């Protein structure tokens, strides 16, 4: 198969049953346990607020500050 964009490759692999680039369910569940514990602790102790935003949006306005003083910005890819 010739080189293809990442999502095209994933879709192709899914269609032919090649799970090499996919996480197993136990890996996904472990990732969520880690993320849930992190966000719970962050909510209890952090002096830095956790930002929330609407699904489908460009994210919290505070994220724009990450590029302050340098070239760059958020894009849709």
PQR file with spaces between the fields and no chain letter, atoms N, CA, C, O and H, PARSE charges and radii, in Angstrom:
ATOM       1  N    UNK     1       0.852   -1.194    0.000 -0.4000 1.5000
ATOM       2  CA   UNK     1       0.000    0.000    0.000 -0.0000 2.0000
ATOM       3  C    UNK     1       0.882    1.237    0.000  0.5500 1.7000
ATOM       4  O    UNK     1       1.804    1.323    0.811 -0.5500 1.4000
ATOM       5  N    UNK     2       0.631    2.203   -0.885 -0.4000 1.5000
ATOM       6  CA   UNK     2       1.415    3.438   -0.914 -0.0000 2.0000
ATOM       7  C    UNK     2       1.157    4.260    0.348  0.5500 1.7000
ATOM       8  O    UNK     2       0.186    4.033    1.071 -0.5500 1.4000
ATOM       9  H    UNK     2      -0.118    2.133   -1.544  0.4000 1.0000
ATOM      10  N    UNK     3       2.041    5.212    0.592 -0.4000 1.5000
ATOM      11  CA   UNK     3       1.904    6.093    1.762 -0.0000 2.0000
ATOM      12  C    UNK     3       0.554    6.818    1.706  0.5500 1.7000
ATOM      13  O    UNK     3       0.110    7.252    0.643 -0.5500 1.4000
ATOM      14  H    UNK     3       2.829    5.396    0.006  0.4000 1.0000
ATOM      15  N    UNK     4      -0.087    6.938    2.873 -0.4000 1.5000
ATOM      16  CA   UNK     4      -1.404    7.585    2.931 -0.0000 2.0000
ATOM      17  C    UNK     4      -1.490    8.446    4.187  0.5500 1.7000
ATOM      18  O    UNK     4      -0.763    8.204    5.150 -0.5500 1.4000
ATOM      19  H    UNK     4       0.274    6.586    3.737  0.4000 1.0000
ATOM      20  N    UNK     5      -2.366    9.446    4.190 -0.4000 1.5000
ATOM      21  CA   UNK     5      -2.567   10.232    5.404 -0.0000 2.0000
ATOM      22  C    UNK     5      -2.961    9.328    6.574  0.5500 1.7000
ATOM      23  O    UNK     5      -3.506    8.242    6.377 -0.5500 1.4000
ATOM      24  H    UNK     5      -2.957    9.642    3.407  0.4000 1.0000
ATOM      25  N    UNK     6      -2.683    9.784    7.772 -0.4000 1.5000
ATOM      26  CA   UNK     6      -2.830    8.958    8.974 -0.0000 2.0000
ATOM      27  C    UNK     6      -4.219    8.335    9.120  0.5500 1.7000
ATOM      28  O    UNK     6      -4.321    7.131    9.359 -0.5500 1.4000
ATOM      29  H    UNK     6      -2.241   10.667    7.932  0.4000 1.0000
ATOM      30  N    UNK     7      -5.267    9.103    8.984 -0.4000 1.5000
ATOM      31  CA   UNK     7      -6.609    8.548    9.188 -0.0000 2.0000
ATOM      32  C    UNK     7      -6.974    7.561    8.084  0.5500 1.7000
ATOM      33  O    UNK     7      -7.654    6.565    8.334 -0.5500 1.4000
ATOM      34  H    UNK     7      -5.184   10.080    8.789  0.4000 1.0000
ATOM      35  N    UNK     8      -6.530    7.833    6.888 -0.4000 1.5000
ATOM      36  CA   UNK     8      -6.772    6.890    5.795 -0.0000 2.0000
ATOM      37  C    UNK     8      -6.090    5.565    6.104  0.5500 1.7000
ATOM      38  O    UNK     8      -6.645    4.494    5.857 -0.5500 1.4000
ATOM      39  H    UNK     8      -5.978    8.642    6.685  0.4000 1.0000
ATOM      40  N    UNK     9      -4.889    5.650    6.645 -0.4000 1.5000
ATOM      41  CA   UNK     9      -4.159    4.431    7.025 -0.0000 2.0000
ATOM      42  C    UNK     9      -4.906    3.673    8.113  0.5500 1.7000
ATOM      43  O    UNK     9      -5.046    2.452    8.030 -0.5500 1.4000
ATOM      44  H    UNK     9      -4.439    6.520    6.846  0.4000 1.0000
ATOM      45  N    UNK    10      -5.392    4.385    9.141 -0.4000 1.5000
ATOM      46  CA   UNK    10      -6.123    3.721   10.219 -0.0000 2.0000
ATOM      47  C    UNK    10      -7.394    3.051    9.712  0.5500 1.7000
ATOM      48  O    UNK    10      -7.703    1.921   10.089 -0.5500 1.4000
ATOM      49  H    UNK    10      -5.279    5.376    9.208  0.4000 1.0000
ATOM      50  N    UNK    11      -8.123    3.751    8.862 -0.4000 1.5000
ATOM      51  CA   UNK    11      -9.348    3.172    8.307 -0.0000 2.0000
ATOM      52  C    UNK    11      -9.030    1.928    7.478  0.5500 1.7000
ATOM      53  O    UNK    11      -9.722    0.914    7.566 -0.5500 1.4000
ATOM      54  H    UNK    11      -7.872    4.670    8.556  0.4000 1.0000
ATOM      55  N    UNK    12      -7.984    2.022    6.682 -0.4000 1.5000
ATOM      56  CA   UNK    12      -7.585    0.873    5.870 -0.0000 2.0000
ATOM      57  C    UNK    12      -7.215   -0.305    6.771  0.5500 1.7000
ATOM      58  O    UNK    12      -7.652   -1.432    6.538 -0.5500 1.4000
ATOM      59  H    UNK    12      -7.421    2.845    6.610  0.4000 1.0000
ATOM      60  N    UNK    13      -6.409   -0.039    7.799 -0.4000 1.5000
ATOM      61  CA   UNK    13      -6.012   -1.104    8.716 -0.0000 2.0000
ATOM      62  C    UNK    13      -7.223   -1.721    9.410  0.5500 1.7000
ATOM      63  O    UNK    13      -7.275   -2.936    9.603 -0.5500 1.4000
ATOM      64  H    UNK    13      -6.054    0.876    7.988  0.4000 1.0000
ATOM      65  N    UNK    14      -8.187   -0.897    9.782 -0.4000 1.5000
ATOM      66  CA   UNK    14      -9.397   -1.423   10.421 -0.0000 2.0000
ATOM      67  C    UNK    14     -10.159   -2.334    9.454  0.5500 1.7000
ATOM      68  O    UNK    14     -10.656   -3.388    9.850 -0.5500 1.4000
ATOM      69  H    UNK    14      -8.145    0.090    9.625  0.4000 1.0000
ATOM      70  N    UNK    15     -10.245   -1.929    8.208 -0.4000 1.5000
ATOM      71  CA   UNK    15     -10.974   -2.719    7.220 -0.0000 2.0000
ATOM      72  C    UNK    15     -10.320   -4.072    6.948  0.5500 1.7000
ATOM      73  O    UNK    15     -11.007   -5.062    6.695 -0.5500 1.4000
ATOM      74  H    UNK    15      -9.841   -1.073    7.887  0.4000 1.0000
ATOM      75  N    UNK    16      -8.986   -4.106    7.002 -0.4000 1.5000
ATOM      76  CA   UNK    16      -8.311   -5.374    6.728 -0.0000 2.0000
ATOM      77  C    UNK    16      -8.018   -6.170    8.005  0.5500 1.7000
ATOM      78  O    UNK    16      -7.453   -7.263    7.947 -0.5500 1.4000
ATOM      79  H    UNK    16      -8.428   -3.302    7.207  0.4000 1.0000
ATOM      80  N    UNK    17      -8.408   -5.612    9.160 -0.4000 1.5000
ATOM      81  CA   UNK    17      -8.244   -6.332   10.419 -0.0000 2.0000
ATOM      82  C    UNK    17      -6.860   -6.244   11.036  0.5500 1.7000
ATOM      83  O    UNK    17      -6.508   -7.080   11.869 -0.5500 1.4000
ATOM      84  H    UNK    17      -8.867   -4.725    9.207  0.4000 1.0000
ATOM      85  N    UNK    18      -6.068   -5.255   10.649 -0.4000 1.5000
ATOM      86  CA   UNK    18      -4.726   -5.061   11.219 -0.0000 2.0000
ATOM      87  C    UNK    18      -4.823   -4.123   12.413  0.5500 1.7000
ATOM      88  O    UNK    18      -5.045   -2.925   12.240 -0.5500 1.4000
ATOM      89  H    UNK    18      -6.354   -4.577    9.973  0.4000 1.0000
ATOM      90  N    UNK    19      -4.660   -4.650   13.622 -0.4000 1.5000
ATOM      91  CA   UNK    19      -4.807   -3.859   14.847 -0.0000 2.0000
ATOM      92  C    UNK    19      -3.478   -3.305   15.363  0.5500 1.7000
ATOM      93  O    UNK    19      -3.418   -2.827   16.496 -0.5500 1.4000
ATOM      94  H    UNK    19      -4.480   -5.624   13.763  0.4000 1.0000
ATOM      95  N    UNK    20      -2.434   -3.356   14.575 -0.4000 1.5000
ATOM      96  CA   UNK    20      -1.110   -2.929   15.015 -0.0000 2.0000
ATOM      97  C    UNK    20      -1.098   -1.515   15.578  0.5500 1.7000
ATOM      98  O    UNK    20      -0.450   -1.276   16.597 -0.5500 1.4000
ATOM      99  H    UNK    20      -2.482   -3.743   13.655  0.4000 1.0000
ATOM     100  N    UNK    21      -1.789   -0.572   14.951 -0.4000 1.5000
ATOM     101  CA   UNK    21      -1.751    0.824   15.372 -0.0000 2.0000
ATOM     102  C    UNK    21      -2.867    1.197   16.344  0.5500 1.7000
ATOM     103  O    UNK    21      -3.028    2.374   16.668 -0.5500 1.4000
ATOM     104  H    UNK    21      -2.315   -0.765   14.123  0.4000 1.0000
ATOM     105  N    UNK    22      -3.632    0.227   16.812 -0.4000 1.5000
ATOM     106  CA   UNK    22      -4.748    0.489   17.708 -0.0000 2.0000
ATOM     107  C    UNK    22      -4.406    0.057   19.124  0.5500 1.7000
ATOM     108  O    UNK    22      -3.688   -0.922   19.324 -0.5500 1.4000
ATOM     109  H    UNK    22      -3.501   -0.729   16.549  0.4000 1.0000
ATOM     110  N    UNK    23      -4.923    0.789   20.107 -0.4000 1.5000
ATOM     111  CA   UNK    23      -4.758    0.398   21.503 -0.0000 2.0000
ATOM     112  C    UNK    23      -5.700   -0.741   21.847  0.5500 1.7000
ATOM     113  O    UNK    23      -6.802   -0.836   21.307 -0.5500 1.4000
ATOM     114  H    UNK    23      -5.507    1.585   19.944  0.4000 1.0000
ATOM     115  N    UNK    24      -5.254   -1.607   22.753 -0.4000 1.5000
ATOM     116  CA   UNK    24      -6.140   -2.648   23.279 -0.0000 2.0000
ATOM     117  C    UNK    24      -7.061   -2.003   24.310  0.5500 1.7000
ATOM     118  O    UNK    24      -6.764   -0.926   24.827 -0.5500 1.4000
ATOM     119  H    UNK    24      -4.358   -1.530   23.192  0.4000 1.0000
ATOM     120  N    UNK    25      -8.173   -2.662   24.606 -0.4000 1.5000
ATOM     121  CA   UNK    25      -9.146   -2.099   25.544 -0.0000 2.0000
ATOM     122  C    UNK    25      -8.556   -1.915   26.935  0.5500 1.7000
ATOM     123  O    UNK    25      -8.902   -0.948   27.615 -0.5500 1.4000
ATOM     124  H    UNK    25      -8.414   -3.537   24.185  0.4000 1.0000
ATOM     125  N    UNK    26      -7.675   -2.812   27.384 -0.4000 1.5000
ATOM     126  CA   UNK    26      -7.078   -2.648   28.712 -0.0000 2.0000
ATOM     127  C    UNK    26      -6.155   -1.432   28.761  0.5500 1.7000
ATOM     128  O    UNK    26      -6.024   -0.800   29.809 -0.5500 1.4000
ATOM     129  H    UNK    26      -7.395   -3.597   26.832  0.4000 1.0000
ATOM     130  N    UNK    27      -5.516   -1.100   27.639 -0.4000 1.5000
ATOM     131  CA   UNK    27      -4.683    0.099   27.583 -0.0000 2.0000
ATOM     132  C    UNK    27      -5.534    1.362   27.657  0.5500 1.7000
ATOM     133  O    UNK    27      -5.170    2.325   28.333 -0.5500 1.4000
ATOM     134  H    UNK    27      -5.623   -1.614   26.788  0.4000 1.0000
ATOM     135  N    UNK    28      -6.657    1.352   26.965 -0.4000 1.5000
ATOM     136  CA   UNK    28      -7.563    2.497   27.004 -0.0000 2.0000
ATOM     137  C    UNK    28      -8.108    2.690   28.419  0.5500 1.7000
ATOM     138  O    UNK    28      -8.141    3.811   28.927 -0.5500 1.4000
ATOM     139  H    UNK    28      -6.953    0.570   26.416  0.4000 1.0000
ATOM     140  N    UNK    29      -8.534    1.603   29.051 -0.4000 1.5000
ATOM     141  CA   UNK    29      -9.065    1.690   30.411 -0.0000 2.0000
ATOM     142  C    UNK    29      -8.008    2.180   31.394  0.5500 1.7000
ATOM     143  O    UNK    29      -8.323    2.971   32.284 -0.5500 1.4000
ATOM     144  H    UNK    29      -8.507    0.692   28.639  0.4000 1.0000
ATOM     145  N    UNK    30      -6.768    1.733   31.257 -0.4000 1.5000
ATOM     146  CA   UNK    30      -5.685    2.206   32.130 -0.0000 2.0000
ATOM     147  C    UNK    30      -5.429    3.695   31.920  0.5500 1.7000
ATOM     148  O    UNK    30      -5.164    4.420   32.878 -0.5500 1.4000
ATOM     149  H    UNK    30      -6.512    1.091   30.534  0.4000 1.0000
ATOM     150  N    UNK    31      -5.506    4.150   30.677 -0.4000 1.5000
ATOM     151  CA   UNK    31      -5.321    5.568   30.384 -0.0000 2.0000
ATOM     152  C    UNK    31      -6.397    6.412   31.056  0.5500 1.7000
ATOM     153  O    UNK    31      -6.107    7.472   31.610 -0.5500 1.4000
ATOM     154  H    UNK    31      -5.721    3.560   29.899  0.4000 1.0000
ATOM     155  N    UNK    32      -7.652    5.931   31.004 -0.4000 1.5000
ATOM     156  CA   UNK    32      -8.741    6.674   31.643 -0.0000 2.0000
ATOM     157  C    UNK    32      -8.603    6.672   33.159  0.5500 1.7000
ATOM     158  O    UNK    32      -8.907    7.681   33.796 -0.5500 1.4000
ATOM     159  H    UNK    32      -7.887    5.069   30.554  0.4000 1.0000
ATOM     160  N    UNK    33      -8.149    5.564   33.761 -0.4000 1.5000
ATOM     161  CA   UNK    33      -7.931    5.539   35.213 -0.0000 2.0000
ATOM     162  C    UNK    33      -6.887    6.584   35.599  0.5500 1.7000
ATOM     163  O    UNK    33      -7.051    7.299   36.587 -0.5500 1.4000
ATOM     164  H    UNK    33      -7.902    4.745   33.243  0.4000 1.0000
ATOM     165  N    UNK    34      -5.821    6.668   34.819 -0.4000 1.5000
ATOM     166  CA   UNK    34      -4.777    7.653   35.078 -0.0000 2.0000
ATOM     167  C    UNK    34      -5.338    9.078   34.940  0.5500 1.7000
ATOM     168  O    UNK    34      -5.133    9.918   35.816 -0.5500 1.4000
ATOM     169  H    UNK    34      -5.688    6.087   34.016  0.4000 1.0000
ATOM     170  N    UNK    35      -6.040    9.338   33.842 -0.4000 1.5000
ATOM     171  CA   UNK    35      -6.578   10.681   33.610 -0.0000 2.0000
ATOM     172  C    UNK    35      -7.613   11.055   34.658  0.5500 1.7000
ATOM     173  O    UNK    35      -7.630   12.196   35.119 -0.5500 1.4000
ATOM     174  H    UNK    35      -6.206    8.656   33.131  0.4000 1.0000
ATOM     175  N    UNK    36      -8.469   10.131   35.042 -0.4000 1.5000
ATOM     176  CA   UNK    36      -9.477   10.413   36.072 -0.0000 2.0000
ATOM     177  C    UNK    36      -8.831   10.731   37.414  0.5500 1.7000
ATOM     178  O    UNK    36      -9.267   11.652   38.105 -0.5500 1.4000
ATOM     179  H    UNK    36      -8.455    9.204   34.667  0.4000 1.0000
ATOM     180  N    UNK    37      -7.800    9.983   37.791 -0.4000 1.5000
ATOM     181  CA   UNK    37      -7.100   10.255   39.047 -0.0000 2.0000
ATOM     182  C    UNK    37      -6.406   11.607   39.001  0.5500 1.7000
ATOM     183  O    UNK    37      -6.412   12.343   39.988 -0.5500 1.4000
ATOM     184  H    UNK    37      -7.447    9.235   37.230  0.4000 1.0000
ATOM     185  N    UNK    38      -5.815   11.935   37.876 -0.4000 1.5000
ATOM     186  CA   UNK    38      -5.140   13.216   37.716 -0.0000 2.0000
ATOM     187  C    UNK    38      -6.125   14.373   37.837  0.5500 1.7000
ATOM     188  O    UNK    38      -5.867   15.327   38.571 -0.5500 1.4000
ATOM     189  H    UNK    38      -5.810   11.337   37.075  0.4000 1.0000
ATOM     190  N    UNK    39      -7.246   14.301   37.129 -0.4000 1.5000
ATOM     191  CA   UNK    39      -8.209   15.396   37.189 -0.0000 2.0000
ATOM     192  C    UNK    39      -8.860   15.499   38.569  0.5500 1.7000
ATOM     193  O    UNK    39      -9.173   16.605   39.011 -0.5500 1.4000
ATOM     194  H    UNK    39      -7.455   13.526   36.533  0.4000 1.0000
ATOM     195  N    UNK    40      -9.070   14.391   39.253 -0.4000 1.5000
ATOM     196  CA   UNK    40      -9.632   14.438   40.606 -0.0000 2.0000
ATOM     197  C    UNK    40      -8.662   15.132   41.552  0.5500 1.7000
ATOM     198  O    UNK    40      -9.069   15.980   42.345 -0.5500 1.4000
ATOM     199  H    UNK    40      -8.816   13.492   38.894  0.4000 1.0000
ATOM     200  N    UNK    41      -7.394   14.781   41.475 -0.4000 1.5000
ATOM     201  CA   UNK    41      -6.391   15.418   42.338 -0.0000 2.0000
ATOM     202  C    UNK    41      -6.247   16.886   41.997  0.5500 1.7000
ATOM     203  O    UNK    41      -6.125   17.725   42.889 -0.5500 1.4000
ATOM     204  H    UNK    41      -7.063   14.092   40.831  0.4000 1.0000
ATOM     205  N    UNK    42      -6.259   17.199   40.727 -0.4000 1.5000
ATOM     206  CA   UNK    42      -6.140   18.582   40.286 -0.0000 2.0000
ATOM     207  C    UNK    42      -7.287   19.400   40.870  0.5500 1.7000
ATOM     208  O    UNK    42      -7.079   20.525   41.322 -0.5500 1.4000
ATOM     209  H    UNK    42      -6.358   16.517   40.002  0.4000 1.0000
ATOM     210  N    UNK    43      -8.477   18.849   40.862 -0.4000 1.5000
ATOM     211  CA   UNK    43      -9.638   19.558   41.403 -0.0000 2.0000
ATOM     212  C    UNK    43      -9.538   19.803   42.894  0.5500 1.7000
ATOM     213  O    UNK    43     -10.125   20.761   43.394 -0.5500 1.4000
ATOM     214  H    UNK    43      -8.646   17.935   40.494  0.4000 1.0000
ATOM     215  N    UNK    44      -8.810   18.965   43.622 -0.4000 1.5000
ATOM     216  CA   UNK    44      -8.667   19.128   45.077 -0.0000 2.0000
ATOM     217  C    UNK    44      -7.576   20.103   45.465  0.5500 1.7000
ATOM     218  O    UNK    44      -7.753   20.876   46.407 -0.5500 1.4000
ATOM     219  H    UNK    44      -8.332   18.186   43.215  0.4000 1.0000
ATOM     220  N    UNK    45      -6.443   20.087   44.760 -0.4000 1.5000
ATOM     221  CA   UNK    45      -5.260   20.780   45.240 -0.0000 2.0000
ATOM     222  C    UNK    45      -4.737   21.936   44.398  0.5500 1.7000
ATOM     223  O    UNK    45      -4.092   22.837   44.935 -0.5500 1.4000
ATOM     224  H    UNK    45      -6.299   19.459   43.995  0.4000 1.0000
ATOM     225  N    UNK    46      -4.985   21.935   43.152 -0.4000 1.5000
ATOM     226  CA   UNK    46      -4.255   22.820   42.255 -0.0000 2.0000
ATOM     227  C    UNK    46      -4.583   24.287   42.458  0.5500 1.7000
ATOM     228  O    UNK    46      -5.732   24.682   42.653 -0.5500 1.4000
ATOM     229  H    UNK    46      -5.509   21.203   42.716  0.4000 1.0000
ATOM     230  N    UNK    47      -3.510   25.083   42.402 -0.4000 1.5000
ATOM     231  CA   UNK    47      -3.671   26.532   42.401 -0.0000 2.0000
ATOM     232  C    UNK    47      -3.934   27.031   40.980  0.5500 1.7000
ATOM     233  O    UNK    47      -4.331   28.178   40.772 -0.5500 1.4000
ATOM     234  H    UNK    47      -2.576   24.762   42.244  0.4000 1.0000
ATOM     235  N    UNK    48      -3.705   26.148   40.012 -0.4000 1.5000
ATOM     236  CA   UNK    48      -3.967   26.465   38.612 -0.0000 2.0000
ATOM     237  C    UNK    48      -5.324   25.886   38.252  0.5500 1.7000
ATOM     238  O    UNK    48      -5.532   24.680   38.377 -0.5500 1.4000
ATOM     239  H    UNK    48      -3.383   25.217   40.181  0.4000 1.0000
ATOM     240  N    UNK    49      -6.254   26.727   37.807 -0.4000 1.5000
ATOM     241  CA   UNK    49      -7.593   26.210   37.505 -0.0000 2.0000
ATOM     242  C    UNK    49      -7.601   25.285   36.294  0.5500 1.7000
ATOM     243  O    UNK    49      -6.835   25.472   35.349 -0.5500 1.4000
ATOM     244  H    UNK    49      -6.085   27.708   37.706  0.4000 1.0000
ATOM     245  N    UNK    50      -8.469   24.299   36.336 -0.4000 1.5000
ATOM     246  CA   UNK    50      -8.676   23.449   35.168 -0.0000 2.0000
ATOM     247  C    UNK    50      -9.695   24.157   34.275  0.5500 1.7000
ATOM     248  O    UNK    50     -10.799   24.488   34.708 -0.5500 1.4000
ATOM     249  H    UNK    50      -9.091   24.147   37.103  0.4000 1.0000
ATOM     250  N    UNK    51      -9.315   24.373   33.065 -0.4000 1.5000
ATOM     251  CA   UNK    51     -10.195   25.083   32.122 -0.0000 2.0000
ATOM     252  C    UNK    51     -11.163   24.109   31.477  0.5500 1.7000
ATOM     253  O    UNK    51     -10.800   22.977   31.157 -0.5500 1.4000
ATOM     254  H    UNK    51      -8.418   24.104   32.714  0.4000 1.0000
ATOM     255  N    UNK    52     -12.375   24.546   31.290 -0.4000 1.5000
ATOM     256  CA   UNK    52     -13.342   23.735   30.560 -0.0000 2.0000
ATOM     257  C    UNK    52     -13.832   24.545   29.359  0.5500 1.7000
ATOM     258  O    UNK    52     -13.674   25.765   29.305 -0.5500 1.4000
ATOM     259  H    UNK    52     -12.670   25.465   31.550  0.4000 1.0000
ATOM     260  N    UNK    53     -14.418   23.852   28.420 -0.4000 1.5000
ATOM     261  CA   UNK    53     -14.896   24.511   27.210 -0.0000 2.0000
ATOM     262  C    UNK    53     -15.932   23.631   26.543  0.5500 1.7000
ATOM     263  O    UNK    53     -16.020   22.435   26.822 -0.5500 1.4000
ATOM     264  H    UNK    53     -14.547   22.861   28.464  0.4000 1.0000
ATOM     265  N    UNK    54     -16.702   24.221   25.675 -0.4000 1.5000
ATOM     266  CA   UNK    54     -17.760   23.522   24.964 -0.0000 2.0000
ATOM     267  C    UNK    54     -17.179   22.575   23.913  0.5500 1.7000
ATOM     268  O    UNK    54     -16.226   22.919   23.214 -0.5500 1.4000
ATOM     269  H    UNK    54     -16.630   25.192   25.449  0.4000 1.0000
ATOM     270  N    UNK    55     -17.748   21.412   23.811 -0.4000 1.5000
ATOM     271  CA   UNK    55     -17.330   20.471   22.774 -0.0000 2.0000
ATOM     272  C    UNK    55     -17.505   21.114   21.404  0.5500 1.7000
ATOM     273  O    UNK    55     -18.508   21.783   21.153 -0.5500 1.4000
ATOM     274  H    UNK    55     -18.522   21.133   24.378  0.4000 1.0000
ATOM     275  N    UNK    56     -16.556   20.918   20.537 -0.4000 1.5000
ATOM     276  CA   UNK    56     -16.613   21.471   19.194 -0.0000 2.0000
ATOM     277  C    UNK    56     -16.061   22.881   19.092  0.5500 1.7000
ATOM     278  O    UNK    56     -15.951   23.426   17.994 -0.5500 1.4000
ATOM     279  H    UNK    56     -15.742   20.375   20.740  0.4000 1.0000
ATOM     280  N    UNK    57     -15.709   23.480   20.230 -0.4000 1.5000
ATOM     281  CA   UNK    57     -15.154   24.831   20.206 -0.0000 2.0000
ATOM     282  C    UNK    57     -13.645   24.769   20.002  0.5500 1.7000
ATOM     283  O    UNK    57     -13.072   23.687   19.876 -0.5500 1.4000
ATOM     284  H    UNK    57     -15.798   23.037   21.122  0.4000 1.0000
ATOM     285  N    UNK    58     -13.012   25.925   19.971 -0.4000 1.5000
ATOM     286  CA   UNK    58     -11.565   25.995   19.824 -0.0000 2.0000
ATOM     287  C    UNK    58     -10.863   25.860   21.172  0.5500 1.7000
ATOM     288  O    UNK    58      -9.645   26.024   21.242 -0.5500 1.4000
ATOM     289  H    UNK    58     -13.478   26.804   20.073  0.4000 1.0000
ATOM     290  N    UNK    59     -11.579   25.572   22.215 -0.4000 1.5000
ATOM     291  CA   UNK    59     -10.969   25.407   23.529 -0.0000 2.0000
ATOM     292  C    UNK    59     -11.093   26.673   24.369  0.5500 1.7000
ATOM     293  O    UNK    59     -11.666   27.668   23.926 -0.5500 1.4000
ATOM     294  H    UNK    59     -12.569   25.439   22.158  0.4000 1.0000
ATOM     295  N    UNK    60     -10.555   26.627   25.577 -0.4000 1.5000
ATOM     296  CA   UNK    60     -10.673   27.785   26.465 -0.0000 2.0000
ATOM     297  C    UNK    60      -9.862   28.964   25.943  0.5500 1.7000
ATOM     298  O    UNK    60      -8.822   28.784   25.311 -0.5500 1.4000
ATOM     299  H    UNK    60     -10.090   25.819   25.937  0.4000 1.0000
ATOM     300  N    UNK    61     -10.351   30.177   26.215 -0.4000 1.5000
ATOM     301  CA   UNK    61      -9.646   31.377   25.754 -0.0000 2.0000
ATOM     302  C    UNK    61      -8.235   31.443   26.329  0.5500 1.7000
ATOM     303  O    UNK    61      -7.333   31.986   25.692 -0.5500 1.4000
ATOM     304  H    UNK    61     -11.196   30.323   26.729  0.4000 1.0000
ATOM     305  N    UNK    62      -8.037   30.896   27.524 -0.4000 1.5000
ATOM     306  CA   UNK    62      -6.713   30.920   28.149 -0.0000 2.0000
ATOM     307  C    UNK    62      -5.676   30.181   27.308  0.5500 1.7000
ATOM     308  O    UNK    62      -4.482   30.446   27.444 -0.5500 1.4000
ATOM     309  H    UNK    62      -8.770   30.455   28.041  0.4000 1.0000
ATOM     310  N    UNK    63      -6.100   29.269   26.450 -0.4000 1.5000
ATOM     311  CA   UNK    63      -5.157   28.524   25.613 -0.0000 2.0000
ATOM     312  C    UNK    63      -4.442   29.437   24.626  0.5500 1.7000
ATOM     313  O    UNK    63      -3.326   29.136   24.202 -0.5500 1.4000
ATOM     314  H    UNK    63      -7.071   29.054   26.340  0.4000 1.0000
ATOM     315  N    UNK    64      -5.070   30.544   24.257 -0.4000 1.5000
ATOM     316  CA   UNK    64      -4.426   31.471   23.332 -0.0000 2.0000
ATOM     317  C    UNK    64      -3.143   32.033   23.929  0.5500 1.7000
ATOM     318  O    UNK    64      -2.215   32.376   23.197 -0.5500 1.4000
ATOM     319  H    UNK    64      -5.976   30.788   24.601  0.4000 1.0000
ATOM     320  N    UNK    65      -3.084   32.128   25.255 -0.4000 1.5000
ATOM     321  CA   UNK    65      -1.899   32.651   25.926 -0.0000 2.0000
ATOM     322  C    UNK    65      -0.691   31.750   25.806  0.5500 1.7000
ATOM     323  O    UNK    65       0.429   32.194   26.060 -0.5500 1.4000
ATOM     324  H    UNK    65      -3.838   31.850   25.850  0.4000 1.0000
ATOM     325  N    UNK    66      -0.883   30.497   25.428 -0.4000 1.5000
ATOM     326  CA   UNK    66       0.249   29.585   25.278 -0.0000 2.0000
ATOM     327  C    UNK    66       1.194   30.030   24.171  0.5500 1.7000
ATOM     328  O    UNK    66       2.372   29.672   24.181 -0.5500 1.4000
ATOM     329  H    UNK    66      -1.793   30.137   25.222  0.4000 1.0000
ATOM     330  N    UNK    67       0.691   30.804   23.219 -0.4000 1.5000
ATOM     331  CA   UNK    67       1.515   31.263   22.107 -0.0000 2.0000
ATOM     332  C    UNK    67       2.000   32.691   22.295  0.5500 1.7000
ATOM     333  O    UNK    67       2.590   33.265   21.379 -0.5500 1.4000
ATOM     334  H    UNK    67      -0.266   31.094   23.211  0.4000 1.0000
ATOM     335  N    UNK    68       1.763   33.274   23.464 -0.4000 1.5000
ATOM     336  CA   UNK    68       2.147   34.656   23.709 -0.0000 2.0000
ATOM     337  C    UNK    68       3.670   34.793   23.594  0.5500 1.7000
ATOM     338  O    UNK    68       4.416   34.039   24.217 -0.5500 1.4000
ATOM     339  H    UNK    68       1.284   32.807   24.208  0.4000 1.0000
ATOM     340  N    UNK    69       4.113   35.746   22.804 -0.4000 1.5000
ATOM     341  CA   UNK    69       5.535   36.002   22.657 -0.0000 2.0000
ATOM     342  C    UNK    69       6.243   35.143   21.631  0.5500 1.7000
ATOM     343  O    UNK    69       7.465   35.220   21.510 -0.5500 1.4000
ATOM     344  H    UNK    69       3.506   36.359   22.298  0.4000 1.0000
ATOM     345  N    UNK    70       5.517   34.331   20.895 -0.4000 1.5000
ATOM     346  CA   UNK    70       6.163   33.519   19.865 -0.0000 2.0000
ATOM     347  C    UNK    70       5.231   33.387   18.669  0.5500 1.7000
ATOM     348  O    UNK    70       4.034   33.660   18.748 -0.5500 1.4000
ATOM     349  H    UNK    70       4.524   34.268   20.994  0.4000 1.0000
ATOM     350  N    UNK    71       5.813   32.964   17.578 -0.4000 1.5000
ATOM     351  CA   UNK    71       5.000   32.728   16.402 -0.0000 2.0000
ATOM     352  C    UNK    71       4.201   31.450   16.600  0.5500 1.7000
ATOM     353  O    UNK    71       4.681   30.507   17.229 -0.5500 1.4000
ATOM     354  H    UNK    71       6.786   32.742   17.514  0.4000 1.0000
ATOM     355  N    UNK    72       3.016   31.415   16.080 -0.4000 1.5000
ATOM     356  CA   UNK    72       2.233   30.209   16.147 -0.0000 2.0000
ATOM     357  C    UNK    72       0.811   30.500   16.554  0.5500 1.7000
ATOM     358  O    UNK    72       0.464   31.624   16.918 -0.5500 1.4000
ATOM     359  H    UNK    72       2.626   32.181   15.569  0.4000 1.0000
ATOM     360  N    UNK    73       0.013   29.494   16.490 -0.4000 1.5000
ATOM     361  CA   UNK    73      -1.380   29.605   16.862 -0.0000 2.0000
ATOM     362  C    UNK    73      -2.063   28.277   16.634  0.5500 1.7000
ATOM     363  O    UNK    73      -1.473   27.349   16.081 -0.5500 1.4000
ATOM     364  H    UNK    73       0.294   28.581   16.195  0.4000 1.0000
ATOM     365  N    UNK    74      -3.286   28.192   17.053 -0.4000 1.5000
ATOM     366  CA   UNK    74      -4.055   26.967   16.893 -0.0000 2.0000
ATOM     367  C    UNK    74      -4.588   26.875   15.475  0.5500 1.7000
ATOM     368  O    UNK    74      -4.923   27.892   14.867 -0.5500 1.4000
ATOM     369  H    UNK    74      -3.765   28.946   17.502  0.4000 1.0000
ATOM     370  N    UNK    75      -4.668   25.680   14.954 -0.4000 1.5000
ATOM     371  CA   UNK    75      -5.239   25.489   13.625 -0.0000 2.0000
ATOM     372  C    UNK    75      -6.004   24.181   13.605  0.5500 1.7000
ATOM     373  O    UNK    75      -5.864   23.356   14.507 -0.5500 1.4000
ATOM     374  H    UNK    75      -4.396   24.854   15.447  0.4000 1.0000
ATOM     375  N    UNK    76      -6.792   23.999   12.601 -0.4000 1.5000
ATOM     376  CA   UNK    76      -7.552   22.758   12.444 -0.0000 2.0000
ATOM     377  C    UNK    76      -6.727   21.685   11.746  0.5500 1.7000
ATOM     378  O    UNK    76      -7.263   20.646   11.358 -0.5500 1.4000
ATOM     379  H    UNK    76      -6.906   24.669   11.868  0.4000 1.0000
ATOM     380  N    UNK    77      -5.454   21.921   11.587 -0.4000 1.5000
ATOM     381  CA   UNK    77      -4.568   20.927   10.982 -0.0000 2.0000
ATOM     382  C    UNK    77      -4.380   21.168    9.569  0.5500 1.7000
ATOM     383  O    UNK    77      -3.660   20.422    8.906 -0.5500 1.4000
ATOM     384  H    UNK    77      -5.019   22.764   11.903  0.4000 1.0000
